[in-house]
Amino acid sequence: MRNEKLRNVAIIAHVDHGKTTLVDEMLKQGGAFRENQAVADRVMDSGDLERERGITILAKNTAIQYGDTKINIVDTPGHADFGGEVERILKMVNGVILLVDAAEGPMPQTRFVLSRALELGHRVIVVVNKIDRPDQRIHEVVDEILELLLDLDATDEQLDSPMLFCSARQGICSYHPDDLGTDLEPLFKTILEYIPAPEADETAPFQMLVSAIDYNEFVGRIAIGRVERGALRQNQEIAVCNYHDPDAPAKKAKAVSIYEFEGLSRKPITEAKAGNIICLSGIGDITIGDTICDPAAVEPIEFVKISAPTMEMTFSVNDSPFAGREGKYVTSRNIRDRLMRETLKDVSIRISEIDGATDAFNVAGRGEMHLSILIETMRREGYEFQVSPPRVLYQEIDGKKCEPVERLVADVPADSVGAVIEKLGGRKGDLVEMTPVGERMKLEFLVPARGLFGYRNEFLTDTRGEGIMASVFDSYQPVKGEISRRATGSLVAFETGEAVTYGLYAAQERGTLFIGAGTPVYGGMVVGVSPKSDDISVNVCKKKQLTNMRASGSDEALRLTPPRQMSLEQCLEFLADDELLEVTPSNLRLRKRILDHANRMKALKGGKK
């Protein structure tokens, strides 16, 4: 039996193709807001970092009422680094809306999320978005989508997926590419007609798979998932089990509070029936992948295997001379507890302790963006620590050492193609495909993940800021040999003190500085980049020696070049193998692993960098 008054659908797409904007309009036209209510743009991106960066990091649930049918909608992240979120969310829905930009066409992440949806046998509604862009190429994009479906071995039914054309920003949608439409009515109708209603056997024993976790200071962990069968009443006895741990005894618990989604809020309910997506609080150590069921019928549901991390960094206690000055949480216990708390809600992250080290932890994730979001979040919460350069995780496959390889798509101006191919060739990238798109060129490469460290800045320089690049994990392949990480050296402060104009003026002749006058520095701190391959020690604290003799040029003003401001991602990309990044709530400081100049030189001569 199906619950015809219910539909569960996820919105999947590449970064910036308009998922969150479309959900905004669906909420507005689905009556989730009052007529005169002031609503922020991208209302689903509730986190500070999400709003600042314009990206979705965590999947969000919402629901709208269309006629007498309730549509549960899940807005998913577009970045490959948060793919773990997308994979498990697809377990909660019965169909997906695939959003594709009318100018960019299918991108790497489009392929990744679509392949996952097709594997689960979901029905797909294809929506070509941003049809109001001046550079749209709707008809070519439609062909590219069909090619992608064929490439991914879609079934005949999936190849016949309905295709709609919309502008999420204007809130309009139509069945034909040349027709603009007036509202999102065609999309709502297609969801009701094409996405199947969830199976709902309300008489069977209760069963639900936990697909997402939320956390609340007052009630602790909140399990989110779809009720697979049966019904759940408030305060009912329940059992928790896990498919991947069949020998463990089922844990007993009680359904303290049950909520369903309504617009942007959660509504407390006393009973949840099969097919609905609900939140459940009252189970202390519930985790993603657990099955909650009736104690009389303990049957775990198989859980989608989350892809393994491809990159790791070492997080350790800050041991610089400035340690403990700016952070609220600085000890190894603080850092360990915070990292362990992250694993409770992020299934793609792995934390492991380093043998023999009590104050350092290996943190493995899906990419640089994934780990940098964690670093930025911890920094804002008041944590102080230091991190190593990112490194890829190798795997042994058939006796060979293999490394993760990314599929990179670059959309660049025609006159920048040579520079991009040359740079990626030097980073062991293989050009797979080259397609002209209007006056631009779309290049597709297979590049080792370590070859992309530090490449984004070079790419923007080579394409004069006009290039768009995106990558997604492709496969593990045999290691492709040595890749040089960075051709430039660092300017390293020689002594501890405060940087002064006189010292900085002398240092800026030798490279580009990262700091201005008045910045506190310590011996071994990286204060700039040198164009040569070797590090150069500079004394930025050097003051002008005053004498009672006056010379004609002594009172001339010293002009400093403005220092180069670096974001967190740029700092991580810049790090050399013998450097660390000191992260505090107020500052990001690059430093050498060995601070003392003499010891560093000894280590260098001994061949240990």
Order of alpha helices (4+ residues) and beta strands (2+ residues): beta-alpha-alpha-beta-beta-alpha-beta-alpha-beta-alpha-alpha-beta-beta-alpha-beta-beta-beta-beta-beta-beta-beta-beta-beta-beta-beta-alpha-beta-beta-alpha-beta-beta-beta-beta-alpha-beta-beta-alpha-beta-beta-beta-alpha-beta-beta-beta-beta-alpha-beta-beta-alpha
